[in-house]
Amino acid sequence: MEKMVLENGKELSLFIDNNTRGWDAADEYLLSQKIEGKNILIIGDSYGALTCGFSGNITTYTHSVLSRNYIASAMDKNGITANIITSINDFPSDIDCVVIKLPKSLDLYEYYLQIVGQRYSGASFLAGGMVKYMPITMVRKTEEYFNSVTTSLAKKKARLILGCVANNCSNPTKFPREYTTEHGLKVLSYPGVFSYDHLDIGTRFLIDYIPSDFKGKIMDLGSASGVLGLTAKIKNPDSSVVLTDESYLAIESAKENFSGNGLIGEFHVMDVLKGFESDSVDLILCNPPFHNDNKVTTDIALQMFIQSRRVLKRGGQLFIVANKHLGYHKKLREIYHNLKKEGENDKFFIYSVRKV
Ligand SMILES: C[S@@+](CC[C@H](N)C(=O)[O-])C[C@H]1O[C@@H](n2cnc3c(N)ncnc32)[C@H](O)[C@@H]1O
């Protein structure tokens, strides 16, 4: 299997599976840069290329449990030691260089700039991404926050932003953001979390189908900031509600939303439902993801349908909001052998299936 070869000759084994490379041209470009200092903070590595490729005392932050697992496995395969963290509260105090793999969300990038600026003034700064996901506003934001900002030439459709970390922003934008739903519920979210500053239209439609006076265990699967779980708990005060997502920032948002509304919930960061107790939940609510790394895919949704069947109690139900064009009904019917169309509008179906 092909390896990633760095300019200094170091070879890294970084494949996610037989056909998929765990790095891109932006990782290669970042790794070709000479870094000053020993203590390096990497933000947003997906598959371990940056964590394994840079030399020094590495701390690597990701808010995705999937990336956390990929990075850990890459470190293991390549015999690398680094400190993986999933909470911004665990950022180290002493950092000489910050490296950011540019996220898709400009607001998430700005959130990182704020935190890095407040903590590591004077450190060197290096960010990189593929040009097509790197609007000029990312460069402008960097200039707003940091000093001596320059951009590189594009190389293999990747580009870098370089500079010096500073605490220049006197009036930083407030994160997390908050919005109010039409039902009067206040929802707070960190950037990078799904639909973080507004209620998604699919979620809004599914809310109308959440039953009332339900006793038992309700799960918000792929909860993001937990709008479905919060609504379920408010409609059903005698139920217990569990929320799961693969993003630590999502679950952090959901926790703050529950405590802010004086509600108790159970929270798990996990890949789909791996490790969750079988036959333990009465009702699962899900607005499944259909993107992964900028690609449209129903693979994660399919895993959610399959693993929900294991986690549901006999007689338990899964409610799905489904974009009409995605054809979820075929998969749901194959897995559950029963499917009820609960509702429909111009864009979505609401389906329910039952574990028998
Ligand atoms: C379409 S969003 C729905 C979010 C929320 N339930 C709502 O309706 O606003 C799908 C969610 O699934 C989460 N997700 C994606 N892949 C996942 C995985 N492998 N395991 C768990 N959650 C995942 C995403 O982080 C995202 O929050």
The ligand as an SDF file (V2000), in Angstrom:
LIG
                    3D

 27 29  0  0  0  0  0  0  0  0999 V2000
  -28.5090   16.0640   10.0830 C   0  0  0  0  0  0  0  0  0  0  0  0
  -27.6730   16.3020   11.6030 S   0  0  0  0  0  0  0  0  0  0  0  0
  -29.0450   16.2910   12.7340 C   0  0  0  0  0  0  0  0  0  0  0  0
  -28.7570   16.9580   14.0420 C   0  0  0  0  0  0  0  0  0  0  0  0
  -29.9170   17.1480   15.0070 C   0  0  0  0  0  0  0  0  0  0  0  0
  -30.4960   15.8730   15.3900 N   0  0  0  0  0  0  0  0  0  0  0  0
  -30.9630   18.0370   14.4030 C   0  0  0  0  0  0  0  0  0  0  0  0
  -31.9630   17.4870   13.9420 O   0  0  0  0  0  0  0  0  0  0  0  0
  -30.7620   19.2570   14.3530 O   0  0  0  0  0  0  0  0  0  0  0  0
  -26.8650   14.7460   11.8590 C   0  0  0  0  0  0  0  0  0  0  0  0
  -25.9720   14.6400   13.0710 C   0  0  0  0  0  0  0  0  0  0  0  0
  -25.3360   13.3520   13.0130 O   0  0  0  0  0  0  0  0  0  0  0  0
  -24.0360   13.4750   13.5500 C   0  0  0  0  0  0  0  0  0  0  0  0
  -23.1990   12.3700   13.0390 N   0  0  0  0  0  0  0  0  0  0  0  0
  -22.5580   12.2810   11.8400 C   0  0  0  0  0  0  0  0  0  0  0  0
  -21.8690   11.1320   11.7690 N   0  0  0  0  0  0  0  0  0  0  0  0
  -22.0600   10.4840   12.9330 C   0  0  0  0  0  0  0  0  0  0  0  0
  -21.5880    9.2620   13.4610 C   0  0  0  0  0  0  0  0  0  0  0  0
  -20.7850    8.4630   12.7600 N   0  0  0  0  0  0  0  0  0  0  0  0
  -21.9790    8.9110   14.7080 N   0  0  0  0  0  0  0  0  0  0  0  0
  -22.7930    9.7290   15.4360 C   0  0  0  0  0  0  0  0  0  0  0  0
  -23.2700   10.9030   14.9940 N   0  0  0  0  0  0  0  0  0  0  0  0
  -22.9100   11.2820   13.7540 C   0  0  0  0  0  0  0  0  0  0  0  0
  -23.5680   14.8470   13.0790 C   0  0  0  0  0  0  0  0  0  0  0  0
  -22.5160   15.3290   13.9280 O   0  0  0  0  0  0  0  0  0  0  0  0
  -24.8650   15.6740   13.1780 C   0  0  0  0  0  0  0  0  0  0  0  0
  -24.9570   16.3390   14.4140 O   0  0  0  0  0  0  0  0  0  0  0  0
  1  2  1  0
  2  3  1  0
  2 10  1  0
  3  4  1  0
  4  5  1  0
  5  6  1  0
  5  7  1  0
  7  8  2  0
  7  9  1  0
 10 11  1  0
 11 12  1  0
 11 26  1  0
 12 13  1  0
 13 14  1  0
 13 24  1  0
 14 15  1  0
 14 23  1  0
 15 16  2  0
 16 17  1  0
 17 18  1  0
 17 23  2  0
 18 19  1  0
 18 20  2  0
 20 21  1  0
 21 22  2  0
 22 23  1  0
 24 25  1  0
 24 26  1  0
 26 27  1  0
M  CHG  2   2   1   9  -1
M  END
$$$$
